[in-house]
Amino acid sequence: MLSKIKARLVLLSNQQKALGLTRADAYSPVMKCITFRTFLARYAGDPEVNFYRLDVESAYLTAGVRHKTLFTLPARLRPKSHPVDSVYNLRKALYGGTDSGRCYYDDYLDFHLSLGFTQIPHEPCYLKYACAAGSFIMICFYVDDASYAQKGKDIWTWYLKQMDSKYNYYLDPLDHFLGMRLRRMINGDFHIDLEAQIDRMLRTFELHEADTKWTPVHAYRPCNEDNPESNADKMLEWTIAYPLKVASKNVRDGSLDTKQHNWIKQIMRYLKSKA
């Protein structure tokens, strides 16, 4: 039984005329996976450091557009008093826009820089705010999902007050992030697993109720024909990552055959046993 139905008004970017943007203008930086692991490892051993996950609600709608964008509304959403050929001026960065992600990134970054946060030169999605007394706030974010490491009650209370003035958000302990489940052990170490992501993959392949397998190895073996871009010298030993990479490529070009599909199902069932 459905508990909630979520709908969102989006732009059809495939119908959006070119804005003359370069990749640098439209691209929104994202956090590297190694950055998040380093972020956890750096502060996990300090019992006074608390970790949180913050998700901004309707994040893109908090940022304004950087370029003039005109759009039309579907008939069912257009006010009855407006002419059929009505055109509207977009004010907020709706999901689906060519540079909407970058609009939100710039807005989020500028807001934190105005509070006194500093940006790590080599990692555009890592922000820090530190006080002489030793209290600090560190932010590692990926689009509208942010993980926090904070030390000091006063600085945290001040920060949340600033966030309340601009965003609606959900704040929870850092137990899930980007499909990963995180558990902080008694000694402070983090245990990371991909149970949520695996469950999503199983449902995509309609294998969430399938039997498990004790090995990812299937009767079918990878060969050079599976990946024309590789050659015998570049073929790696059996891994789980390689067949999934081949599968994603073949699904895109429509060349995934029965034996490859069975190969992928074997891996999915193995992952289920490890979740």
N, C-alpha and C positions, 0 to 999 in steps of 0.2 A: 504494500500500500504506500502510495506516495505521500510524504509528509510536507513537501514543499515543491512548488513549480517556479522556476526562475526564468525570467525573460529579460532580454536586454535589447535596446535599440542600437543598431550598429550601422556603420557606413559600409556600402559595397565598394571596397577599394578597387575591385576589378573594373568598376565603371567610373572611377575617379580619374579625371584628366591629370596629366603630368603637371607637377608644380615646379619643375625645373630643379628638383632637389638632388644633390649628390648623395652617395651612400653615407658619407660622413654626416650630412645634415639630417637624414632620415633614420639612421641606425641608432638604436638605444643600447648603450653598453650593458652587459650582463656580467654577473659575478662568475668567476671561475670556481670549479668544484674544489680545487686544491686550496683556494682561499677560505672556503667555509671550514674545511677540515683543520686548517692552520688556526683559524679563529677559535675553534673549540679547544684545540690542543694547548693554545697559549694560556687560557684562563681556567681550564677544567680543574686544575690542581688547587685553586684558591677557593676555600669554602665560603668566603665572604662575597664571591662573585655570583650573581644570579643571572640566569639565562631566560630570555623570553622570545616569543614569536609574535609579531605584530602584522596584521593584514589590514590594509587600508580598504575601506568599503567603497565600491564604484570609483576606483582610484583615478582612472583616466578623466572622469568628469570633474575632478578637482583642479585640472590644469586647463588653461586657456589655449586656444589655437595660436600658432605662430604666423599662419598665412591665411589670407581671406579665402574662405571655403563656402561655396553655395551648394544647397542641396534641396531636393524635393522630398516630400513625405508620402508614404503609402496612402492610398485613398481612405483606408479605414482609420488612419490616425490624423488626417487633415481636418481641421475645424470646418464644419459645414458652411460657415459664413465666408470661408476663403475660396477664391477661384480655383478651378481645377489645375491651372498652370502656375500656381503660386510657387515662388522660390524663396528659400529662407537662408539667412546668414548664420553660419555655425559659430558658436561662441566657445564651446567646450570641446575638448579632444575626445570625441566619441571613439569607442572601440571600432577597429576596422580601418581607420584612417591611415594614410600612407606614413605619416610621421607622428601619430598619436602617442606611440610608446616613447618617442623622444621628447614630446611635449611634457609628458608626465615626469620623465626622468629629470629634465631640466628644472621643472617646478619643484620637485621633491628635493633636488640637490641645492637649489638656490635658497629654499626655506631653511635647510639645515646649516648652510654656510652663513646665513644671516644670524643664526643663533650662536655662532662661534665654533661650529664643527670644522674640522680640517679634513681634507681628502688625501688619501694615500696616492702618491704620484703614479705608481705602476698598477694600481687597482682602483678604477673609477667607481666601484660599488662598495667601497669600504670607507666609513667615516668614523672619526674619533673626536671625543671631547674629554679633556682631562683637566683636573684641578690640582693645585699645588698640595692640597691635603691628602692626595692619593685616591680620591674618588674619581670615577670616570664612567663614560658611556661609549661603547663601541658598537657600531652598526654594520652588519654585513647584509646587503639586500639584493634581491633578484626581482626586478620589476616592482610589483606592489607587495611582495612578501619580504619581510625583514626579520632578521634574527639579531638579538641584542645580548650583550654582556655588560652588566652594570654593577658598580660598586659604590655604595653611598646612598642613603635614603633621601637626603635633601636634594641632591642633584637630579635624582630620578623623579621626585615629586615635581620639581620645576620643569623638567622636560615634558612630562605627561600633560601638564597644564598648557604648555605651548602647543602640543599636538592637538589638544582638545579645541583650541581656538581655530584650527584649520581643517582638521580631518575628522571623519567618523571612522572608527577602527575597532578591530577585535584584538585583544591582548590576552595571551595565554602562555603558560609555561612552555618552554621549548621542548616539546615531545614529538612534534612532527614538523618537517620542513622539506618542501620540494619533493614530496613522495617518499621521503626517508623517515623512518621511525627512530627516535633517539631516546635512550634511557641512560640517565646519569647514575653511575654506580656509587656505592658508599665511599670509595676512595676518590671520587670526583671524576673518574674516567667516563667517557661516553661510549656506549655501545650503539652502533648504527646498523640498521638493517633496512631492506627495501620491501618490506611486507606490503605496504600500501601500493607501491608501484607494481609489484608482482601481481597483486589482486586485480589491479586495473588491466594489466596485460592479459590475464586469464579471462577476464570478462570480455575483452575485445575479441579474443579468439574463441569465446563461448566454451571455455574449458574450466570454469570455476567449480563445476561439479564433477570433473573428470577424475579418474584414478591417478594416483601419483606414480612416479617412476624413480628408481634408485640411482639411475645413471642418465646423463644427458646424451650418451652415445647411442646413435641409431644405426640401423643396418646401412643406411645411406651415408656416404662419406663425401666431403667437399672435394671438388676438383677444380682445375683451371677454368673449365667451361662455365662454372658458376659465377666467376668473376673475371670477365675478359680483361679488366684493367691490371690484373696480377699475372705473374708468371711463376714458373716452378721455383725459381730462386727466392721469390718473395712469399711463397706459401708458408704460413705459420703452422705450428702444431695445433692440434684440436683445442679449441676454446669454445666457450659459450658465446662470447661476443662476436666471433667471426660469422657463424651461421645467421645470427640475428642481423648482422650488417648486410649479408648477402640477401636475406629475405626482404629487408626493407627496400633494397635496390630493385629486386625483382617484382615486388608488389607495385612499386611506382611505375615500372614499364610494362606491367601486366604479364610477366613471363614466369610467374611462380607456378610450377607444375605440381602434380600429385606427390611425387617422392619428396620434393622439397617441403611441401606443406606438412607431410607426415614427420619430417625431420624437425620442423619447428614445433609441432605438437609434442614431440618427445621432450624437447627442451622445456616447454611450458609446464609439462607434468613434473619434470624434475625440479624446476623452480618452486612449484607448489609444495613439494615435499620439504623444501628448505625454508619456506616462509614461516 
